[in-house]
Each structure stands twice: as structure tokens, then as C-alpha cells.
Amino acid sequence: MSVQVRRTEHVPEWKIREVEDLVERIGESPVVGLVGLTDIPAKQLQDLRAVLRDVASIKMVRNNIARRAIEKCSDDVSPLADSIEAQTAFIFTDVNPFKLYKMLEEKKQPMPIKAGGKAPADIVIEKGETSFSPGPMVGKLQSAGIPAAIKSGKVIINETKVVAEEGETVSAQLAEVLATMEIFPRKVGLELLAVYEGGLVFRPEDLTIDTEAILSQMSTASGQALGLALEIGYATPTTIRPLLQRVASKARNLVLECAIPVPSMMEALLARAAADASLLTNLVEGGPAEAPAASVPAEKTEEKAEEAEKEEDEEAGLGGLSALFG
């Protein structure tokens, strides 16, 4: 009769403490993220940690410890475990996920692409003259698929060409040429894989926002809303000033058109009446059917009334109303 012997794996004490420490930090931090460290040189990683020290803390742990810690947290945090990859670290911060993503992207630095690496985007060589003198460089360019030639003692690129499409493997010849031409297709830095805040887990695609486009749309919407509010006479703290200016301007125009004897507008009314009388006299006497230059003040008064709509002085608008109806 055989006896089965079961062995219980002993978990080192340091692993237990590290998991507990991670669980505690995840619970205390408002924002918890996972960042990829693949292909980051040690020196650059140290520089990044120093730059981010005031706003974020980076904690590198083994993947199995990271998964165990996440499993011990709430169910809201558990989707973070799906983003753990070969070289992953935790990042703890108070910065919201959108600002964190933008900050990490801005900290990335251009780096040469290695032979066998995948092009992160289309790699384009522009047409034109290079700084290289005739020699072996022409052959290297041509072997890398770049249409090069010699002209006036300089190496030139005959046409703009995509030498590697996004996701395509870069050959050793092309990698060498790109490095020589100081074309660095890669941007290396902390790659935000996922981030947790307030019960939600965000992926990079959720955090990629064109800030300038959003601000432009908001500015357009704001202008359209203001135009609508002014058109329908909807009074708010923002629209009350231009509304009063518009009302004052229309009131002045009404006074001029209807010849209403308002004391503050008498000079303009008399100037307009003189202009009309002069025009009528010219018509009766067979003269030119136009008012003489002396009657221009009335026209200027109308122009000033129209310009009042564009003024930003609230007191001027209120003063016009009080003069007309007060």
C-alpha cells in the first residue's frame, strides 16, 4: 500500500511582508498605476525616478508579488493585474490619471531603434540634401532601401520614402543608417499600462486626449452659447453686460429713427433733421440728391450708436439707458 506525501511550499517571510506593504500602499494611494520598464536604460530610469520624486513614487517588485498584492485588494483594483507584463512597476501618486499619462509621455526621450525592433510608426526619410560627403555612405543608404545619389559633391536623397511602416521589423542596415542620420524613431520612458482611481481602471487608450482640440471645441461651444443667449435675451452674470449694451444701442437707434425728443439726443436729432432738410432743399431746387458735408454729424452719431454694441463698459450702457428713460 503506497502512501501519498503532500509537500507544503514554504513562503518566505520577506515575500509576505512585501505583499502586505503593497496592499497597504495601494489602499492609501488615491491613484495607483502600473508602468512598463522594458528597454529603459538604468541611467534613464534613475533620472526619471529623480524627476518624478516630488509627484510620484515608483516601486519595482516581482510580477508574482504584484499579482498577489492586487488579488488581496478590492475587486475594483483587480483588473490592474491583467496589465502586468515582463518588466512592470507600481507607481503611486496624487496626480489624476490624465495628467499622469500626459506627464509620463512628455518625459519620454527619443532613442535609436535597434536591429530587429518594430517601427513604432511609419519611418519616413525626407527628400533633399544631406550633410554626408560622397563615399561609402551612398552604398549604405541604397542598401537600406533609401534612394541616394551624389550631386554637387553632396549625398542627396532623390525622393521622400517610407523606409519602414508601423509594426514592420527594422533591418540591421536600416537601423545603422537611421542612427548615423540621427533619426530616432523610438521614444523611451515609463509606459503607463493601466491606472486605478476612484473605483475605475483606465487604459492608455482611455487617457489619450487631444487637449488642444478639446479646448478649441469648448471655446467654439462657449461662443455659440453666448450668441444664443444674447439673441434670446437670456440674462446671466456673463451676458448681462453685452445685453444692456445692445439694448442701449438699439434705444439710441430708435430715438434717431423715430425722432423722439430725448434731451440727451437732441444734438444728434437736430443734426439729422438739418441733414434731411438740406437734402430736401436740394431736391426741390434741382440740385444733387445728396446731403452736404455739413450734415455729417448725424451719420457719425448713428455710427457711434452701432459701435456701442461692441463696447465692454457696463457703466456706459447703464448711463445710456438712464439718459433715455430716466
TIROMAR-117464 format. One record per residue (C-alpha): residue in three letters; chain; y, x, z. Coordinates in pm, whole numbers, plus 50000, padded with zeros to 5 digits. Each point is the difference from the previous one (the first is absolute). Example, Ala and Ser with C-alpha at 12.3 -4.5 7.8 and 13.67 -1.06 7.14 Angstrom:
REM TIROMAR-117464
NODE  residu  chaine     c2     c1     c3
NODE     ALA       A  49550  51230  50780
NODE     SER       A  50344  50137  49934
END
This chain:
REM TIROMAR-117464
NODE  residu  chaine     c2     c1     c3
NODE     MET       A  50000  50000  50000
NODE     SER       A  50329  50152  49886
NODE     VAL       A  50318  49978  50201
NODE     GLN       A  50341  49964  49830
NODE     VAL       A  50272  50213  50150
NODE     ARG       A  50361  49888  49947
NODE     ARG       A  50273  50257  50030
NODE     THR       A  50346  49899  50112
NODE     GLU       A  50277  50201  49837
NODE     HIS       A  50231  50155  50253
NODE     VAL       A  50369  49945  49918
NODE     PRO       A  50213  50296  50111
NODE     GLU       A  50262  49919  50260
NODE     TRP       A  50282  50138  49785
NODE     LYS       A  49920  49751  49723
NODE     ILE       A  50013  49710  50245
NODE     ARG       A  50335  50117  50135
NODE     GLU       A  50140  50047  49650
NODE     VAL       A  49897  49648  49897
NODE     GLU       A  50153  49854  50315
NODE     ASP       A  50320  50194  49941
NODE     LEU       A  50023  49870  49644
NODE     VAL       A  49937  49642  50109
NODE     GLU       A  50281  50032  50255
NODE     ARG       A  50244  50149  49748
NODE     ILE       A  49917  49734  49740
NODE     GLY       A  50068  49729  50257
NODE     GLU       A  50332  50151  50109
NODE     SER       A  50144  50088  49658
NODE     PRO       A  50193  49728  49811
NODE     VAL       A  49895  50148  49665
NODE     VAL       A  49669  50180  49936
NODE     GLY       A  49912  50150  49665
NODE     LEU       A  49737  50210  49827
NODE     VAL       A  50113  50286  49776
NODE     GLY       A  49800  50210  49757
NODE     LEU       A  50020  50379  50034
NODE     THR       A  49808  50098  49684
NODE     ASP       A  50136  50305  49813
NODE     ILE       A  50287  50057  50246
NODE     PRO       A  50042  50374  50072
NODE     ALA       A  49995  50085  50372
NODE     LYS       A  50357  50134  49990
NODE     GLN       A  50135  49684  49841
NODE     LEU       A  49812  49784  50251
NODE     GLN       A  50157  50193  50288
NODE     ASP       A  50345  49956  49843
NODE     LEU       A  49943  49626  49958
NODE     ARG       A  49895  49960  50362
NODE     ALA       A  50312  50187  50110
NODE     VAL       A  50227  49785  49781
NODE     LEU       A  49842  49674  50120
NODE     ARG       A  49980  50100  50367
NODE     ASP       A  50303  49787  50102
NODE     VAL       A  49877  49682  49830
NODE     ALA       A  49621  50021  49981
NODE     SER       A  49699  50167  50155
NODE     ILE       A  49700  50114  49794
NODE     LYS       A  49655  50016  50158
NODE     MET       A  49709  50158  49811
NODE     VAL       A  49652  49896  50112
NODE     ARG       A  49651  49985  49858
NODE     ASN       A  49927  49697  49783
NODE     ASN       A  49723  49867  50223
NODE     ILE       A  50227  50017  50304
NODE     ALA       A  50275  49821  49806
NODE     ARG       A  49760  49721  49902
NODE     ARG       A  49865  49966  50355
NODE     ALA       A  50354  49973  50141
NODE     ILE       A  50103  49737  49744
NODE     GLU       A  49684  49799  50073
NODE     LYS       A  50095  49987  50367
NODE     CYS       A  50345  49855  49918
NODE     SER       A  50085  49641  49912
NODE     ASP       A  49870  49832  49686
NODE     ASP       A  50348  50023  49844
NODE     VAL       A  49976  50381  49999
NODE     SER       A  49642  50024  49870
NODE     PRO       A  50093  49988  49625
NODE     LEU       A  50155  50346  50046
NODE     ALA       A  49648  50145  50011
NODE     ASP       A  49948  49911  49632
NODE     SER       A  50264  50258  49902
NODE     ILE       A  49845  50299  50178
NODE     GLU       A  49908  50266  49745
NODE     ALA       A  49907  50370  49986
NODE     GLN       A  50303  50143  50178
NODE     THR       A  50187  49738  50196
NODE     ALA       A  50238  50005  50294
NODE     PHE       A  50171  49738  50216
NODE     ILE       A  50377  49964  49998
NODE     PHE       A  50175  49825  50291
NODE     THR       A  50363  49892  49968
NODE     ASP       A  50267  49740  50075
NODE     VAL       A  50114  49998  49635
NODE     ASN       A  49906  49683  49811
NODE     PRO       A  49732  50040  49726
NODE     PHE       A  50244  49970  49708
NODE     LYS       A  50232  50272  50132
NODE     LEU       A  49701  50214  50095
NODE     TYR       A  49853  49980  49648
NODE     LYS       A  50336  50084  49841
NODE     MET       A  50055  50287  50242
NODE     LEU       A  49659  50155  49931
NODE     GLU       A  50048  49965  49624
NODE     GLU       A  50338  50176  50019
NODE     LYS       A  49844  50288  50195
NODE     LYS       A  49747  50075  49725
NODE     GLN       A  50052  50324  49808
NODE     PRO       A  49917  50079  49635
NODE     MET       A  49695  50224  49961
NODE     PRO       A  49814  50152  49703
NODE     ILE       A  49695  49813  49884
NODE     LYS       A  49669  50184  50020
NODE     ALA       A  49740  50031  49726
NODE     GLY       A  49764  49704  50020
NODE     GLY       A  50258  49787  50180
NODE     LYS       A  50089  49649  49889
NODE     ALA       A  50343  49938  49851
NODE     PRO       A  50190  49775  50246
NODE     ALA       A  50204  49863  49707
NODE     ASP       A  50049  50076  49632
NODE     ILE       A  50094  50368  49964
NODE     VAL       A  50260  50033  49725
NODE     ILE       A  50124  50321  49835
NODE     GLU       A  50344  49945  49848
NODE     LYS       A  50099  50123  49654
NODE     GLY       A  50246  50289  49990
NODE     GLU       A  50061  50369  50061
NODE     THR       A  49829  50183  50288
NODE     SER       A  50101  50311  50192
NODE     PHE       A  49694  50194  49878
NODE     SER       A  50020  50291  49758
NODE     PRO       A  49754  50028  49708
NODE     GLY       A  49665  50130  50111
NODE     PRO       A  49675  49880  50159
NODE     MET       A  50173  49692  50138
NODE     VAL       A  49993  49834  49658
NODE     GLY       A  49622  50022  49988
NODE     LYS       A  49968  49872  50359
NODE     LEU       A  50218  49700  49921
NODE     GLN       A  49804  49919  49686
NODE     SER       A  49664  50038  50178
NODE     ALA       A  50122  49749  50258
NODE     GLY       A  50075  49751  49723
NODE     ILE       A  50376  50055  49995
NODE     PRO       A  50153  50031  49649
NODE     ALA       A  50190  50329  50035
NODE     ALA       A  50158  50232  49745
NODE     ILE       A  50249  50287  49975
NODE     LYS       A  50356  49939  49880
NODE     SER       A  50301  50232  50023
NODE     GLY       A  49816  50233  50234
NODE     LYS       A  49910  49721  50245
NODE     VAL       A  49692  49794  50069
NODE     ILE       A  50067  49635  49924
NODE     ILE       A  49807  49676  50050
NODE     ASN       A  49992  49818  49667
NODE     GLU       A  49953  49648  50138
NODE     THR       A  49988  49807  50325
NODE     LYS       A  49638  49952  50096
NODE     VAL       A  49795  49844  50278
NODE     VAL       A  49761  50284  50088
NODE     ALA       A  49811  49806  50267
NODE     GLU       A  49991  49627  50064
NODE     GLU       A  49990  49851  50349
NODE     GLY       A  49656  50054  50157
NODE     GLU       A  49894  50254  49736
NODE     THR       A  49846  50330  50112
NODE     VAL       A  50229  50300  49952
NODE     SER       A  49841  50300  49829
NODE     ALA       A  50034  50356  50126
NODE     GLN       A  50214  50098  49698
NODE     LEU       A  50238  49708  50055
NODE     ALA       A  50023  50059  50374
NODE     GLU       A  50097  50364  49938
NODE     VAL       A  50263  49906  49740
NODE     LEU       A  50152  49730  50222
NODE     ALA       A  50031  50246  50288
NODE     THR       A  50162  50259  49771
NODE     MET       A  50246  49739  49871
NODE     GLU       A  50069  49896  50362
NODE     ILE       A  49888  49645  49937
NODE     PHE       A  49856  49863  50324
NODE     PRO       A  49842  49656  49938
NODE     ARG       A  49866  49954  50354
NODE     LYS       A  50194  49900  50309
NODE     VAL       A  49825  50116  50314
NODE     GLY       A  50057  49861  50346
NODE     LEU       A  49869  49751  50252
NODE     GLU       A  49842  49714  49807
NODE     LEU       A  50037  49673  50190
NODE     LEU       A  49664  49825  49964
NODE     ALA       A  50059  49698  50224
NODE     VAL       A  50229  49903  50286
NODE     TYR       A  49981  49738  50274
NODE     GLU       A  50290  49808  50156
NODE     GLY       A  50021  49668  50179
NODE     GLY       A  49652  49875  49913
NODE     LEU       A  50020  50098  49631
NODE     VAL       A  49853  50293  49807
NODE     PHE       A  50205  50116  49702
NODE     ARG       A  49867  50196  49701
NODE     PRO       A  50214  50234  49788
NODE     GLU       A  50031  49739  49726
NODE     ASP       A  50150  49762  50256
NODE     LEU       A  50267  50252  50095
NODE     THR       A  50109  50114  49653
NODE     ILE       A  50337  49831  49963
NODE     ASP       A  50277  50073  49750
NODE     THR       A  50287  49995  50248
NODE     GLU       A  50272  50024  49736
NODE     ALA       A  49855  49708  49803
NODE     ILE       A  49973  49785  50313
NODE     LEU       A  50359  50079  50102
NODE     SER       A  50119  49919  49648
NODE     GLN       A  49821  49664  50008
NODE     MET       A  50146  49922  50342
NODE     SER       A  50349  50089  49878
NODE     THR       A  49961  49774  49696
NODE     ALA       A  49866  49714  50213
NODE     SER       A  50288  50044  50246
NODE     GLY       A  50257  49982  49721
NODE     GLN       A  49838  49690  49850
NODE     ALA       A  49985  49831  50341
NODE     LEU       A  50368  50074  50060
NODE     GLY       A  50091  49861  49658
NODE     LEU       A  49803  49681  50069
NODE     ALA       A  50158  49957  50344
NODE     LEU       A  50350  50038  49853
NODE     GLU       A  49924  49759  49718
NODE     ILE       A  49882  49721  50233
NODE     GLY       A  50253  50079  50274
NODE     TYR       A  49740  50097  50261
NODE     ALA       A  50189  50149  50294
NODE     THR       A  49847  50291  50192
NODE     PRO       A  50156  50297  50181
NODE     THR       A  49950  50198  49677
NODE     THR       A  50132  49740  49754
NODE     ILE       A  50291  49850  50197
NODE     ARG       A  50250  50267  49892
NODE     PRO       A  49938  49978  49621
NODE     LEU       A  49978  49619  50029
NODE     LEU       A  50346  49981  50157
NODE     GLN       A  50136  50243  49742
NODE     ARG       A  49855  49787  49720
NODE     VAL       A  50144  49681  50150
NODE     ALA       A  50343  50162  50041
NODE     SER       A  49996  50119  49638
NODE     LYS       A  49898  49659  49866
NODE     ALA       A  50267  49833  50213
NODE     ARG       A  50269  50226  49852
NODE     ASN       A  49879  49924  49648
NODE     LEU       A  50003  49627  50078
NODE     VAL       A  50359  50022  50124
NODE     LEU       A  50108  50173  49679
NODE     GLU       A  49810  49764  49769
NODE     CYS       A  50117  49681  50170
NODE     ALA       A  50351  50123  50091
NODE     ILE       A  49958  49908  50366
NODE     PRO       A  50325  50093  50184
NODE     VAL       A  49857  50229  50270
NODE     PRO       A  50277  50213  50161
NODE     SER       A  49809  50329  49976
NODE     MET       A  49929  49945  49628
NODE     MET       A  50345  49881  49889
NODE     GLU       A  50094  50332  49838
NODE     ALA       A  49685  50000  49790
NODE     LEU       A  50044  49631  49912
NODE     LEU       A  50360  50050  49889
NODE     ALA       A  49902  50305  49795
NODE     ARG       A  49732  49797  49826
NODE     ALA       A  50237  49709  49944
NODE     ALA       A  50258  50236  49848
NODE     ALA       A  49734  50143  49770
NODE     ASP       A  49891  49651  49890
NODE     ALA       A  50362  49893  49944
NODE     SER       A  50072  50308  49793
NODE     LEU       A  49689  49938  49791
NODE     LEU       A  50101  49637  49943
NODE     THR       A  50352  50107  49898
NODE     ASN       A  49863  50241  49744
NODE     LEU       A  49781  49729  49853
NODE     VAL       A  50290  49752  49974
NODE     GLU       A  50232  50258  49841
NODE     GLY       A  49735  50117  49758
NODE     GLY       A  49960  50339  50166
NODE     PRO       A  49676  50182  50077
NODE     ALA       A  49748  49791  50191
NODE     GLU       A  49976  50248  50286
NODE     ALA       A  50176  50052  50329
NODE     PRO       A  50251  50286  50026
NODE     ALA       A  49923  50310  50198
NODE     ALA       A  50219  49879  50286
NODE     SER       A  49746  49731  50088
NODE     VAL       A  49716  50244  50076
NODE     PRO       A  50018  49964  50382
NODE     ALA       A  49811  49669  49988
NODE     GLU       A  49713  50164  49814
NODE     LYS       A  49997  50287  50245
NODE     THR       A  49980  49750  50283
NODE     GLU       A  49688  49846  49843
NODE     GLU       A  49844  50342  49961
NODE     LYS       A  50065  50075  50364
NODE     ALA       A  49838  49671  50095
NODE     GLU       A  49686  50096  49807
NODE     GLU       A  49992  50346  50156
NODE     ALA       A  50010  49840  50345
NODE     GLU       A  49633  49904  49957
NODE     LYS       A  49907  50367  49999
NODE     GLU       A  50201  50101  50306
NODE     GLU       A  49811  50078  50322
NODE     ASP       A  50281  49925  50241
NODE     GLU       A  49911  49695  50207
NODE     GLU       A  50348  49968  50146
NODE     ALA       A  50153  49977  49653
NODE     GLY       A  49765  49714  49914
NODE     LEU       A  50079  49814  50320
NODE     GLY       A  50371  50063  49954
NODE     GLY       A  49993  49844  49653
NODE     LEU       A  49835  49685  50134
NODE     SER       A  50246  49959  50287
NODE     ALA       A  50293  50042  49761
NODE     LEU       A  49869  49728  49771
NODE     PHE       A  49880  49742  50248
NODE     GLY       A  50150  50100  50333
END
